[in-house]
């Protein structure tokens, strides 16, 4: 899958899949990476990592190796769980 970068308040990087069902966001302070799903009219946070643990580059490269799944929740099988959070 690939990502299209756009602007979103609170993020220095916010990129969505073309279907706009999955997004990757790097917080404004550049300390947290977030994986979000589009639910109804807004984005829902589903995973978050400190950038020292998992960078936006690592996430986007990992997801770039596969096609975007029909069900966005399938993406969760492709990314690590944050340490200490499940």
PDB file with one MODEL, atoms N, CA, C and O in Angstrom:
MODEL        1
ATOM      1  N   UNK A   1       0.848  -1.170   0.000  1.00  0.00           N
ATOM      2  CA  UNK A   1       0.000   0.000   0.000  1.00  0.00           C
ATOM      3  C   UNK A   1       0.887   1.223   0.000  1.00  0.00           C
ATOM      4  O   UNK A   1       2.064   1.149   0.352  1.00  0.00           O
ATOM      5  N   UNK A   2       0.331   2.330  -0.388  1.00  0.00           N
ATOM      6  CA  UNK A   2       1.088   3.571  -0.370  1.00  0.00           C
ATOM      7  C   UNK A   2       0.268   4.636   0.341  1.00  0.00           C
ATOM      8  O   UNK A   2      -0.921   4.462   0.609  1.00  0.00           O
ATOM      9  N   UNK A   3       0.940   5.745   0.638  1.00  0.00           N
ATOM     10  CA  UNK A   3       0.330   6.804   1.436  1.00  0.00           C
ATOM     11  C   UNK A   3       0.385   8.130   0.709  1.00  0.00           C
ATOM     12  O   UNK A   3       1.308   8.402  -0.059  1.00  0.00           O
ATOM     13  N   UNK A   4      -0.616   8.947   0.963  1.00  0.00           N
ATOM     14  CA  UNK A   4      -0.713  10.289   0.418  1.00  0.00           C
ATOM     15  C   UNK A   4      -0.613  11.254   1.595  1.00  0.00           C
ATOM     16  O   UNK A   4      -1.422  11.203   2.521  1.00  0.00           O
ATOM     17  N   UNK A   5       0.375  12.123   1.553  1.00  0.00           N
ATOM     18  CA  UNK A   5       0.594  13.053   2.660  1.00  0.00           C
ATOM     19  C   UNK A   5      -0.348  14.242   2.539  1.00  0.00           C
ATOM     20  O   UNK A   5      -0.560  14.787   1.456  1.00  0.00           O
ATOM     21  N   UNK A   6      -0.903  14.627   3.676  1.00  0.00           N
ATOM     22  CA  UNK A   6      -1.821  15.752   3.744  1.00  0.00           C
ATOM     23  C   UNK A   6      -1.535  16.522   5.028  1.00  0.00           C
ATOM     24  O   UNK A   6      -0.679  16.116   5.813  1.00  0.00           O
ATOM     25  N   UNK A   7      -2.229  17.613   5.246  1.00  0.00           N
ATOM     26  CA  UNK A   7      -2.069  18.383   6.480  1.00  0.00           C
ATOM     27  C   UNK A   7      -3.182  18.026   7.452  1.00  0.00           C
ATOM     28  O   UNK A   7      -4.330  17.812   7.064  1.00  0.00           O
ATOM     29  N   UNK A   8      -2.810  17.967   8.729  1.00  0.00           N
ATOM     30  CA  UNK A   8      -3.794  17.750   9.793  1.00  0.00           C
ATOM     31  C   UNK A   8      -3.244  18.398  11.046  1.00  0.00           C
ATOM     32  O   UNK A   8      -2.084  18.184  11.396  1.00  0.00           O
ATOM     33  N   UNK A   9      -4.047  19.175  11.714  1.00  0.00           N
ATOM     34  CA  UNK A   9      -3.626  19.862  12.939  1.00  0.00           C
ATOM     35  C   UNK A   9      -3.116  18.855  13.962  1.00  0.00           C
ATOM     36  O   UNK A   9      -3.712  17.796  14.162  1.00  0.00           O
ATOM     37  N   UNK A  10      -2.004  19.199  14.608  1.00  0.00           N
ATOM     38  CA  UNK A  10      -1.420  18.352  15.634  1.00  0.00           C
ATOM     39  C   UNK A  10      -0.351  17.397  15.131  1.00  0.00           C
ATOM     40  O   UNK A  10       0.261  16.675  15.918  1.00  0.00           O
ATOM     41  N   UNK A  11      -0.121  17.388  13.806  1.00  0.00           N
ATOM     42  CA  UNK A  11       0.834  16.461  13.208  1.00  0.00           C
ATOM     43  C   UNK A  11       1.806  17.200  12.288  1.00  0.00           C
ATOM     44  O   UNK A  11       1.410  18.111  11.560  1.00  0.00           O
ATOM     45  N   UNK A  12       3.082  16.802  12.324  1.00  0.00           N
ATOM     46  CA  UNK A  12       4.040  17.322  11.349  1.00  0.00           C
ATOM     47  C   UNK A  12       4.012  16.469  10.087  1.00  0.00           C
ATOM     48  O   UNK A  12       4.414  16.917   9.013  1.00  0.00           O
ATOM     49  N   UNK A  13       3.530  15.230  10.227  1.00  0.00           N
ATOM     50  CA  UNK A  13       3.337  14.338   9.094  1.00  0.00           C
ATOM     51  C   UNK A  13       2.021  13.616   9.308  1.00  0.00           C
ATOM     52  O   UNK A  13       1.795  13.020  10.361  1.00  0.00           O
ATOM     53  N   UNK A  14       1.159  13.670   8.312  1.00  0.00           N
ATOM     54  CA  UNK A  14      -0.099  12.931   8.363  1.00  0.00           C
ATOM     55  C   UNK A  14      -0.340  12.396   6.968  1.00  0.00           C
ATOM     56  O   UNK A  14      -0.531  13.161   6.023  1.00  0.00           O
ATOM     57  N   UNK A  15      -0.331  11.068   6.842  1.00  0.00           N
ATOM     58  CA  UNK A  15      -0.472  10.430   5.540  1.00  0.00           C
ATOM     59  C   UNK A  15      -1.559   9.375   5.603  1.00  0.00           C
ATOM     60  O   UNK A  15      -1.663   8.627   6.575  1.00  0.00           O
ATOM     61  N   UNK A  16      -2.366   9.326   4.556  1.00  0.00           N
ATOM     62  CA  UNK A  16      -3.454   8.348   4.497  1.00  0.00           C
ATOM     63  C   UNK A  16      -3.264   7.428   3.294  1.00  0.00           C
ATOM     64  O   UNK A  16      -2.567   7.759   2.335  1.00  0.00           O
ATOM     65  N   UNK A  17      -3.899   6.279   3.377  1.00  0.00           N
ATOM     66  CA  UNK A  17      -3.968   5.436   2.192  1.00  0.00           C
ATOM     67  C   UNK A  17      -4.933   6.114   1.222  1.00  0.00           C
ATOM     68  O   UNK A  17      -5.743   6.941   1.639  1.00  0.00           O
ATOM     69  N   UNK A  18      -4.858   5.776  -0.062  1.00  0.00           N
ATOM     70  CA  UNK A  18      -5.768   6.413  -1.028  1.00  0.00           C
ATOM     71  C   UNK A  18      -7.248   6.244  -0.674  1.00  0.00           C
ATOM     72  O   UNK A  18      -8.061   7.112  -0.989  1.00  0.00           O
ATOM     73  N   UNK A  19      -7.597   5.138  -0.027  1.00  0.00           N
ATOM     74  CA  UNK A  19      -8.999   4.929   0.363  1.00  0.00           C
ATOM     75  C   UNK A  19      -9.383   5.776   1.567  1.00  0.00           C
ATOM     76  O   UNK A  19     -10.563   5.892   1.897  1.00  0.00           O
ATOM     77  N   UNK A  20      -8.390   6.369   2.225  1.00  0.00           N
ATOM     78  CA  UNK A  20      -8.574   7.169   3.445  1.00  0.00           C
ATOM     79  C   UNK A  20      -9.196   6.365   4.582  1.00  0.00           C
ATOM     80  O   UNK A  20      -9.986   6.895   5.363  1.00  0.00           O
ATOM     81  N   UNK A  21      -8.837   5.086   4.672  1.00  0.00           N
ATOM     82  CA  UNK A  21      -9.307   4.252   5.780  1.00  0.00           C
ATOM     83  C   UNK A  21      -8.225   4.033   6.828  1.00  0.00           C
ATOM     84  O   UNK A  21      -8.524   3.681   7.969  1.00  0.00           O
ATOM     85  N   UNK A  22      -6.956   4.243   6.441  1.00  0.00           N
ATOM     86  CA  UNK A  22      -5.818   4.055   7.342  1.00  0.00           C
ATOM     87  C   UNK A  22      -4.931   5.290   7.225  1.00  0.00           C
ATOM     88  O   UNK A  22      -4.736   5.824   6.133  1.00  0.00           O
ATOM     89  N   UNK A  23      -4.395   5.738   8.363  1.00  0.00           N
ATOM     90  CA  UNK A  23      -3.486   6.885   8.346  1.00  0.00           C
ATOM     91  C   UNK A  23      -2.323   6.647   9.296  1.00  0.00           C
ATOM     92  O   UNK A  23      -2.428   5.905  10.272  1.00  0.00           O
ATOM     93  N   UNK A  24      -1.217   7.299   8.979  1.00  0.00           N
ATOM     94  CA  UNK A  24      -0.019   7.320   9.811  1.00  0.00           C
ATOM     95  C   UNK A  24       0.230   8.774  10.163  1.00  0.00           C
ATOM     96  O   UNK A  24       0.267   9.631   9.280  1.00  0.00           O
ATOM     97  N   UNK A  25       0.401   9.058  11.449  1.00  0.00           N
ATOM     98  CA  UNK A  25       0.651  10.428  11.879  1.00  0.00           C
ATOM     99  C   UNK A  25       1.835  10.527  12.811  1.00  0.00           C
ATOM    100  O   UNK A  25       1.989   9.714  13.721  1.00  0.00           O
ATOM    101  N   UNK A  26       2.672  11.523  12.585  1.00  0.00           N
ATOM    102  CA  UNK A  26       3.783  11.846  13.478  1.00  0.00           C
ATOM    103  C   UNK A  26       3.388  13.116  14.217  1.00  0.00           C
ATOM    104  O   UNK A  26       3.161  14.159  13.603  1.00  0.00           O
ATOM    105  N   UNK A  27       3.309  13.018  15.547  1.00  0.00           N
ATOM    106  CA  UNK A  27       2.820  14.148  16.336  1.00  0.00           C
ATOM    107  C   UNK A  27       3.694  15.377  16.162  1.00  0.00           C
ATOM    108  O   UNK A  27       4.867  15.283  15.799  1.00  0.00           O
ATOM    109  N   UNK A  28       3.100  16.525  16.427  1.00  0.00           N
ATOM    110  CA  UNK A  28       3.775  17.804  16.243  1.00  0.00           C
ATOM    111  C   UNK A  28       5.101  17.890  16.996  1.00  0.00           C
ATOM    112  O   UNK A  28       6.052  18.502  16.510  1.00  0.00           O
ATOM    113  N   UNK A  29       5.167  17.285  18.170  1.00  0.00           N
ATOM    114  CA  UNK A  29       6.416  17.308  18.943  1.00  0.00           C
ATOM    115  C   UNK A  29       7.414  16.263  18.448  1.00  0.00           C
ATOM    116  O   UNK A  29       8.529  16.175  18.963  1.00  0.00           O
ATOM    117  N   UNK A  30       7.018  15.474  17.452  1.00  0.00           N
ATOM    118  CA  UNK A  30       7.836  14.449  16.810  1.00  0.00           C
ATOM    119  C   UNK A  30       8.295  13.362  17.776  1.00  0.00           C
ATOM    120  O   UNK A  30       9.364  12.777  17.601  1.00  0.00           O
ATOM    121  N   UNK A  31       7.480  13.094  18.799  1.00  0.00           N
ATOM    122  CA  UNK A  31       7.829  12.083  19.790  1.00  0.00           C
ATOM    123  C   UNK A  31       6.970  10.831  19.697  1.00  0.00           C
ATOM    124  O   UNK A  31       7.359   9.781  20.209  1.00  0.00           O
ATOM    125  N   UNK A  32       5.802  10.919  19.051  1.00  0.00           N
ATOM    126  CA  UNK A  32       4.867   9.787  19.003  1.00  0.00           C
ATOM    127  C   UNK A  32       4.439   9.514  17.569  1.00  0.00           C
ATOM    128  O   UNK A  32       4.151  10.434  16.802  1.00  0.00           O
ATOM    129  N   UNK A  33       4.403   8.249  17.228  1.00  0.00           N
ATOM    130  CA  UNK A  33       3.894   7.801  15.941  1.00  0.00           C
ATOM    131  C   UNK A  33       2.528   7.183  16.181  1.00  0.00           C
ATOM    132  O   UNK A  33       2.352   6.412  17.124  1.00  0.00           O
ATOM    133  N   UNK A  34       1.570   7.510  15.346  1.00  0.00           N
ATOM    134  CA  UNK A  34       0.206   7.013  15.529  1.00  0.00           C
ATOM    135  C   UNK A  34      -0.307   6.328  14.263  1.00  0.00           C
ATOM    136  O   UNK A  34      -0.065   6.772  13.140  1.00  0.00           O
ATOM    137  N   UNK A  35      -1.017   5.239  14.490  1.00  0.00           N
ATOM    138  CA  UNK A  35      -1.741   4.553  13.427  1.00  0.00           C
ATOM    139  C   UNK A  35      -3.218   4.809  13.703  1.00  0.00           C
ATOM    140  O   UNK A  35      -3.704   4.548  14.803  1.00  0.00           O
ATOM    141  N   UNK A  36      -3.925   5.317  12.706  1.00  0.00           N
ATOM    142  CA  UNK A  36      -5.318   5.696  12.879  1.00  0.00           C
ATOM    143  C   UNK A  36      -6.186   5.043  11.812  1.00  0.00           C
ATOM    144  O   UNK A  36      -5.733   4.781  10.698  1.00  0.00           O
ATOM    145  N   UNK A  37      -7.435   4.785  12.168  1.00  0.00           N
ATOM    146  CA  UNK A  37      -8.425   4.285  11.224  1.00  0.00           C
ATOM    147  C   UNK A  37      -9.538   5.311  11.124  1.00  0.00           C
ATOM    148  O   UNK A  37      -9.881   5.979  12.099  1.00  0.00           O
ATOM    149  N   UNK A  38     -10.095   5.423   9.927  1.00  0.00           N
ATOM    150  CA  UNK A  38     -11.237   6.312   9.721  1.00  0.00           C
ATOM    151  C   UNK A  38     -12.491   5.565  10.155  1.00  0.00           C
ATOM    152  O   UNK A  38     -12.819   4.504   9.623  1.00  0.00           O
ATOM    153  N   UNK A  39     -13.171   6.132  11.114  1.00  0.00           N
ATOM    154  CA  UNK A  39     -14.427   5.561  11.596  1.00  0.00           C
ATOM    155  C   UNK A  39     -15.457   6.666  11.612  1.00  0.00           C
ATOM    156  O   UNK A  39     -15.296   7.678  12.295  1.00  0.00           O
ATOM    157  N   UNK A  40     -16.505   6.463  10.860  1.00  0.00           N
ATOM    158  CA  UNK A  40     -17.538   7.482  10.667  1.00  0.00           C
ATOM    159  C   UNK A  40     -16.872   8.687  10.010  1.00  0.00           C
ATOM    160  O   UNK A  40     -16.271   8.554   8.944  1.00  0.00           O
ATOM    161  N   UNK A  41     -16.969   9.844  10.623  1.00  0.00           N
ATOM    162  CA  UNK A  41     -16.460  11.055   9.997  1.00  0.00           C
ATOM    163  C   UNK A  41     -15.080  11.470  10.497  1.00  0.00           C
ATOM    164  O   UNK A  41     -14.532  12.463  10.018  1.00  0.00           O
ATOM    165  N   UNK A  42     -14.507  10.738  11.447  1.00  0.00           N
ATOM    166  CA  UNK A  42     -13.231  11.176  12.002  1.00  0.00           C
ATOM    167  C   UNK A  42     -12.273  10.010  12.164  1.00  0.00           C
ATOM    168  O   UNK A  42     -12.632   8.853  11.949  1.00  0.00           O
ATOM    169  N   UNK A  43     -11.047  10.338  12.547  1.00  0.00           N
ATOM    170  CA  UNK A  43      -9.982   9.365  12.728  1.00  0.00           C
ATOM    171  C   UNK A  43      -9.974   8.854  14.157  1.00  0.00           C
ATOM    172  O   UNK A  43     -10.165   9.620  15.101  1.00  0.00           O
ATOM    173  N   UNK A  44      -9.750   7.544  14.311  1.00  0.00           N
ATOM    174  CA  UNK A  44      -9.667   6.901  15.618  1.00  0.00           C
ATOM    175  C   UNK A  44      -8.263   6.335  15.794  1.00  0.00           C
ATOM    176  O   UNK A  44      -7.770   5.599  14.940  1.00  0.00           O
ATOM    177  N   UNK A  45      -7.632   6.680  16.894  1.00  0.00           N
ATOM    178  CA  UNK A  45      -6.300   6.172  17.215  1.00  0.00           C
ATOM    179  C   UNK A  45      -6.395   4.690  17.567  1.00  0.00           C
ATOM    180  O   UNK A  45      -7.181   4.307  18.433  1.00  0.00           O
ATOM    181  N   UNK A  46      -5.590   3.846  16.890  1.00  0.00           N
ATOM    182  CA  UNK A  46      -5.612   2.411  17.179  1.00  0.00           C
ATOM    183  C   UNK A  46      -4.278   1.896  17.716  1.00  0.00           C
ATOM    184  O   UNK A  46      -4.252   0.894  18.430  1.00  0.00           O
ATOM    185  N   UNK A  47      -3.191   2.548  17.392  1.00  0.00           N
ATOM    186  CA  UNK A  47      -1.879   2.185  17.936  1.00  0.00           C
ATOM    187  C   UNK A  47      -1.038   3.452  18.037  1.00  0.00           C
ATOM    188  O   UNK A  47      -1.213   4.407  17.279  1.00  0.00           O
ATOM    189  N   UNK A  48      -0.123   3.425  18.997  1.00  0.00           N
ATOM    190  CA  UNK A  48       0.792   4.554  19.169  1.00  0.00           C
ATOM    191  C   UNK A  48       2.121   4.028  19.689  1.00  0.00           C
ATOM    192  O   UNK A  48       2.156   3.136  20.536  1.00  0.00           O
ATOM    193  N   UNK A  49       3.212   4.585  19.178  1.00  0.00           N
ATOM    194  CA  UNK A  49       4.553   4.198  19.611  1.00  0.00           C
ATOM    195  C   UNK A  49       5.400   5.436  19.844  1.00  0.00           C
ATOM    196  O   UNK A  49       5.188   6.458  19.192  1.00  0.00           O
ATOM    197  N   UNK A  50       6.362   5.362  20.769  1.00  0.00           N
ATOM    198  CA  UNK A  50       7.384   6.415  20.816  1.00  0.00           C
ATOM    199  C   UNK A  50       8.255   6.255  19.563  1.00  0.00           C
ATOM    200  O   UNK A  50       8.531   5.130  19.146  1.00  0.00           O
ATOM    201  N   UNK A  51       8.684   7.355  18.968  1.00  0.00           N
ATOM    202  CA  UNK A  51       9.459   7.257  17.727  1.00  0.00           C
ATOM    203  C   UNK A  51      10.780   6.521  17.932  1.00  0.00           C
ATOM    204  O   UNK A  51      11.330   5.966  16.981  1.00  0.00           O
ATOM    205  N   UNK A  52      11.293   6.511  19.155  1.00  0.00           N
ATOM    206  CA  UNK A  52      12.537   5.774  19.411  1.00  0.00           C
ATOM    207  C   UNK A  52      12.313   4.267  19.258  1.00  0.00           C
ATOM    208  O   UNK A  52      13.243   3.521  18.954  1.00  0.00           O
ATOM    209  N   UNK A  53      11.077   3.835  19.473  1.00  0.00           N
ATOM    210  CA  UNK A  53      10.736   2.421  19.392  1.00  0.00           C
ATOM    211  C   UNK A  53      10.373   1.997  17.969  1.00  0.00           C
ATOM    212  O   UNK A  53      10.733   0.907  17.525  1.00  0.00           O
ATOM    213  N   UNK A  54       9.662   2.866  17.265  1.00  0.00           N
ATOM    214  CA  UNK A  54       9.180   2.534  15.922  1.00  0.00           C
ATOM    215  C   UNK A  54       8.939   3.841  15.177  1.00  0.00           C
ATOM    216  O   UNK A  54       8.082   4.632  15.573  1.00  0.00           O
ATOM    217  N   UNK A  55       9.681   4.073  14.110  1.00  0.00           N
ATOM    218  CA  UNK A  55       9.583   5.352  13.408  1.00  0.00           C
ATOM    219  C   UNK A  55       8.515   5.317  12.313  1.00  0.00           C
ATOM    220  O   UNK A  55       8.057   4.251  11.903  1.00  0.00           O
ATOM    221  N   UNK A  56       8.136   6.493  11.856  1.00  0.00           N
ATOM    222  CA  UNK A  56       7.174   6.561  10.762  1.00  0.00           C
ATOM    223  C   UNK A  56       7.747   5.936   9.497  1.00  0.00           C
ATOM    224  O   UNK A  56       7.008   5.353   8.704  1.00  0.00           O
ATOM    225  N   UNK A  57       9.045   6.051   9.304  1.00  0.00           N
ATOM    226  CA  UNK A  57       9.690   5.435   8.147  1.00  0.00           C
ATOM    227  C   UNK A  57       9.579   3.918   8.225  1.00  0.00           C
ATOM    228  O   UNK A  57       9.241   3.264   7.238  1.00  0.00           O
ATOM    229  N   UNK A  58       9.866   3.357   9.407  1.00  0.00           N
ATOM    230  CA  UNK A  58       9.750   1.906   9.585  1.00  0.00           C
ATOM    231  C   UNK A  58       8.325   1.434   9.288  1.00  0.00           C
ATOM    232  O   UNK A  58       8.125   0.436   8.596  1.00  0.00           O
ATOM    233  N   UNK A  59       7.349   2.156   9.814  1.00  0.00           N
ATOM    234  CA  UNK A  59       5.949   1.765   9.628  1.00  0.00           C
ATOM    235  C   UNK A  59       5.542   1.841   8.160  1.00  0.00           C
ATOM    236  O   UNK A  59       4.925   0.915   7.633  1.00  0.00           O
ATOM    237  N   UNK A  60       5.884   2.927   7.512  1.00  0.00           N
ATOM    238  CA  UNK A  60       5.471   3.104   6.126  1.00  0.00           C
ATOM    239  C   UNK A  60       6.188   2.125   5.195  1.00  0.00           C
ATOM    240  O   UNK A  60       5.603   1.666   4.214  1.00  0.00           O
ATOM    241  N   UNK A  61       7.441   1.802   5.492  1.00  0.00           N
ATOM    242  CA  UNK A  61       8.147   0.800   4.690  1.00  0.00           C
ATOM    243  C   UNK A  61       7.528  -0.582   4.875  1.00  0.00           C
ATOM    244  O   UNK A  61       7.361  -1.325   3.908  1.00  0.00           O
ATOM    245  N   UNK A  62       7.190  -0.925   6.109  1.00  0.00           N
ATOM    246  CA  UNK A  62       6.576  -2.229   6.374  1.00  0.00           C
ATOM    247  C   UNK A  62       5.237  -2.357   5.658  1.00  0.00           C
ATOM    248  O   UNK A  62       4.955  -3.390   5.050  1.00  0.00           O
ATOM    249  N   UNK A  63       4.422  -1.331   5.726  1.00  0.00           N
ATOM    250  CA  UNK A  63       3.109  -1.376   5.090  1.00  0.00           C
ATOM    251  C   UNK A  63       3.197  -1.228   3.575  1.00  0.00           C
ATOM    252  O   UNK A  63       2.298  -1.660   2.855  1.00  0.00           O
ATOM    253  N   UNK A  64       4.267  -0.624   3.094  1.00  0.00           N
ATOM    254  CA  UNK A  64       4.449  -0.456   1.658  1.00  0.00           C
ATOM    255  C   UNK A  64       4.709  -1.757   0.922  1.00  0.00           C
ATOM    256  O   UNK A  64       4.649  -1.797  -0.307  1.00  0.00           O
ATOM    257  N   UNK A  65       4.996  -2.817   1.655  1.00  0.00           N
ATOM    258  CA  UNK A  65       5.296  -4.117   1.046  1.00  0.00           C
ATOM    259  C   UNK A  65       4.045  -4.952   0.758  1.00  0.00           C
ATOM    260  O   UNK A  65       4.136  -6.020   0.153  1.00  0.00           O
ATOM    261  N   UNK A  66       2.887  -4.468   1.187  1.00  0.00           N
ATOM    262  CA  UNK A  66       1.646  -5.231   1.019  1.00  0.00           C
ATOM    263  C   UNK A  66       0.566  -4.347   0.385  1.00  0.00           C
ATOM    264  O   UNK A  66       0.643  -3.119   0.416  1.00  0.00           O
ATOM    265  N   UNK A  67      -0.430  -5.003  -0.182  1.00  0.00           N
ATOM    266  CA  UNK A  67      -1.584  -4.264  -0.703  1.00  0.00           C
ATOM    267  C   UNK A  67      -2.457  -3.821   0.460  1.00  0.00           C
ATOM    268  O   UNK A  67      -2.494  -4.470   1.505  1.00  0.00           O
ATOM    269  N   UNK A  68      -3.152  -2.720   0.271  1.00  0.00           N
ATOM    270  CA  UNK A  68      -4.079  -2.259   1.304  1.00  0.00           C
ATOM    271  C   UNK A  68      -5.207  -3.277   1.455  1.00  0.00           C
ATOM    272  O   UNK A  68      -5.876  -3.604   0.475  1.00  0.00           O
ATOM    273  N   UNK A  69      -5.425  -3.778   2.661  1.00  0.00           N
ATOM    274  CA  UNK A  69      -6.498  -4.761   2.838  1.00  0.00           C
ATOM    275  C   UNK A  69      -7.879  -4.114   2.740  1.00  0.00           C
ATOM    276  O   UNK A  69      -8.037  -2.917   2.983  1.00  0.00           O
ATOM    277  N   UNK A  70      -8.867  -4.917   2.384  1.00  0.00           N
ATOM    278  CA  UNK A  70     -10.246  -4.431   2.314  1.00  0.00           C
ATOM    279  C   UNK A  70     -10.731  -3.993   3.690  1.00  0.00           C
ATOM    280  O   UNK A  70     -11.461  -3.010   3.817  1.00  0.00           O
ATOM    281  N   UNK A  71     -10.321  -4.729   4.715  1.00  0.00           N
ATOM    282  CA  UNK A  71     -10.672  -4.385   6.095  1.00  0.00           C
ATOM    283  C   UNK A  71      -9.461  -3.732   6.747  1.00  0.00           C
ATOM    284  O   UNK A  71      -8.440  -4.396   6.924  1.00  0.00           O
ATOM    285  N   UNK A  72      -9.537  -2.452   7.111  1.00  0.00           N
ATOM    286  CA  UNK A  72      -8.368  -1.772   7.678  1.00  0.00           C
ATOM    287  C   UNK A  72      -7.814  -2.441   8.933  1.00  0.00           C
ATOM    288  O   UNK A  72      -6.625  -2.306   9.224  1.00  0.00           O
ATOM    289  N   UNK A  73      -8.644  -3.155   9.677  1.00  0.00           N
ATOM    290  CA  UNK A  73      -8.171  -3.800  10.906  1.00  0.00           C
ATOM    291  C   UNK A  73      -7.130  -4.878  10.620  1.00  0.00           C
ATOM    292  O   UNK A  73      -6.386  -5.270  11.518  1.00  0.00           O
ATOM    293  N   UNK A  74      -7.070  -5.358   9.391  1.00  0.00           N
ATOM    294  CA  UNK A  74      -6.050  -6.334   8.998  1.00  0.00           C
ATOM    295  C   UNK A  74      -4.646  -5.724   9.092  1.00  0.00           C
ATOM    296  O   UNK A  74      -3.662  -6.447   9.244  1.00  0.00           O
ATOM    297  N   UNK A  75      -4.559  -4.413   9.001  1.00  0.00           N
ATOM    298  CA  UNK A  75      -3.267  -3.729   9.109  1.00  0.00           C
ATOM    299  C   UNK A  75      -2.630  -4.001  10.473  1.00  0.00           C
ATOM    300  O   UNK A  75      -1.405  -4.050  10.583  1.00  0.00           O
ATOM    301  N   UNK A  76      -3.438  -4.176  11.498  1.00  0.00           N
ATOM    302  CA  UNK A  76      -2.911  -4.414  12.843  1.00  0.00           C
ATOM    303  C   UNK A  76      -2.069  -5.683  12.916  1.00  0.00           C
ATOM    304  O   UNK A  76      -1.195  -5.791  13.776  1.00  0.00           O
ATOM    305  N   UNK A  77      -2.313  -6.631  12.038  1.00  0.00           N
ATOM    306  CA  UNK A  77      -1.517  -7.862  12.010  1.00  0.00           C
ATOM    307  C   UNK A  77      -0.123  -7.626  11.436  1.00  0.00           C
ATOM    308  O   UNK A  77       0.762  -8.468  11.585  1.00  0.00           O
ATOM    309  N   UNK A  78       0.072  -6.492  10.787  1.00  0.00           N
ATOM    310  CA  UNK A  78       1.320  -6.195  10.095  1.00  0.00           C
ATOM    311  C   UNK A  78       2.256  -5.289  10.876  1.00  0.00           C
ATOM    312  O   UNK A  78       3.389  -5.054  10.457  1.00  0.00           O
ATOM    313  N   UNK A  79       1.792  -4.783  11.998  1.00  0.00           N
ATOM    314  CA  UNK A  79       2.607  -3.839  12.779  1.00  0.00           C
ATOM    315  C   UNK A  79       2.813  -4.377  14.192  1.00  0.00           C
ATOM    316  O   UNK A  79       1.982  -5.127  14.704  1.00  0.00           O
ATOM    317  N   UNK A  80       3.919  -3.992  14.816  1.00  0.00           N
ATOM    318  CA  UNK A  80       4.158  -4.481  16.186  1.00  0.00           C
ATOM    319  C   UNK A  80       3.241  -3.822  17.193  1.00  0.00           C
ATOM    320  O   UNK A  80       2.788  -2.694  17.000  1.00  0.00           O
ATOM    321  N   UNK A  81       2.978  -4.536  18.263  1.00  0.00           N
ATOM    322  CA  UNK A  81       2.251  -3.947  19.401  1.00  0.00           C
ATOM    323  C   UNK A  81       3.234  -3.061  20.155  1.00  0.00           C
ATOM    324  O   UNK A  81       4.403  -3.419  20.302  1.00  0.00           O
ATOM    325  N   UNK A  82       2.777  -1.915  20.630  1.00  0.00           N
ATOM    326  CA  UNK A  82       3.668  -1.065  21.418  1.00  0.00           C
ATOM    327  C   UNK A  82       4.030  -1.797  22.713  1.00  0.00           C
ATOM    328  O   UNK A  82       3.196  -2.482  23.305  1.00  0.00           O
ATOM    329  N   UNK A  83       5.267  -1.644  23.136  1.00  0.00           N
ATOM    330  CA  UNK A  83       5.696  -2.258  24.392  1.00  0.00           C
ATOM    331  C   UNK A  83       4.897  -1.701  25.547  1.00  0.00           C
ATOM    332  O   UNK A  83       4.754  -0.486  25.687  1.00  0.00           O
ATOM    333  N   UNK A  84       4.377  -2.589  26.374  1.00  0.00           N
ATOM    334  CA  UNK A  84       3.631  -2.159  27.561  1.00  0.00           C
ATOM    335  C   UNK A  84       2.183  -1.806  27.283  1.00  0.00           C
ATOM    336  O   UNK A  84       1.422  -1.530  28.210  1.00  0.00           O
ATOM    337  N   UNK A  85       1.793  -1.812  26.008  1.00  0.00           N
ATOM    338  CA  UNK A  85       0.412  -1.500  25.635  1.00  0.00           C
ATOM    339  C   UNK A  85      -0.111  -2.606  24.747  1.00  0.00           C
ATOM    340  O   UNK A  85       0.625  -3.126  23.909  1.00  0.00           O
ATOM    341  N   UNK A  86      -1.363  -2.976  24.914  1.00  0.00           N
ATOM    342  CA  UNK A  86      -1.940  -4.012  24.052  1.00  0.00           C
ATOM    343  C   UNK A  86      -3.329  -3.615  23.625  1.00  0.00           C
ATOM    344  O   UNK A  86      -3.986  -4.356  22.893  1.00  0.00           O
TER     345      UNK A  86
ENDMDL
END
